[in-house]
Amino acid sequence: MVRLVLDNQGRVLRDDKGHARGRGAYVCRSSLCFEKLRRGDCLNRAFKKKGPLQIHEDLWLSEY
């Protein structure tokens, strides 16, 4: 599982070390999960935000 957090500019970032405070969302590492995140609004619900969130594919492609 990967923990995702939202920064002040509305970008979704991976929290590898678990240092970010506040609301986070846990997601599996599969490409299928990534596609569901891009198409759905589950991150908006998790972060309690409206509007588009910036989710980049390199979030998944980089090393863990």
C-alpha positions in Angstrom: 0.0 0.0 0.0 1.1 3.5 -0.7 0.1 6.6 1.3 -0.9 9.6 -0.7 -1.2 13.1 0.7 -2.3 16.4 -0.7 0.0 19.4 -0.7 -1.1 23.1 -0.5 -1.2 23.5 -4.3 -3.7 20.6 -4.7 -1.0 18.1 -5.9 -1.3 14.5 -4.9 2.1 13.3 -3.5 3.4 10.0 -2.3 4.3 9.9 1.4 7.0 7.2 1.4 8.3 7.8 4.9 4.9 8.6 6.6 6.1 12.0 7.8 3.3 14.1 6.3 0.7 15.1 8.8 -3.0 15.4 8.2 -5.4 13.5 5.9 -4.0 10.8 3.7 -5.3 8.0 1.4 -3.9 4.5 1.1 -3.9 2.9 -2.3 -2.5 -0.3 -3.7 0.5 -0.1 -6.1 -1.1 -1.7 -9.1 -1.6 0.1 -12.4 -5.3 -0.8 -12.2 -5.7 1.2 -8.9 -3.9 4.1 -10.5 -6.4 4.2 -13.4 -9.3 4.1 -11.0 -7.9 7.1 -9.2 -7.5 9.1 -12.4 -11.0 8.3 -13.6 -13.0 8.4 -10.3 -13.5 10.9 -7.5 -12.3 8.7 -4.6 -9.4 10.9 -3.8 -11.7 14.0 -3.7 -13.8 12.2 -1.2 -10.7 11.0 0.8 -9.2 14.5 0.9 -12.6 16.3 1.2 -11.8 18.5 -1.7 -13.8 19.6 -4.8 -12.5 20.1 -8.2 -9.6 18.5 -10.1 -6.6 17.1 -8.3 -3.2 16.9 -10.0 -2.3 13.2 -10.2 0.7 12.4 -12.3 1.6 9.0 -13.7 5.2 9.3 -12.4 3.7 8.9 -8.9 3.3 5.2 -9.7 6.3 4.7 -12.0 9.1 5.8 -9.7 10.9 3.4 -7.4 9.5 2.5 -4.0 
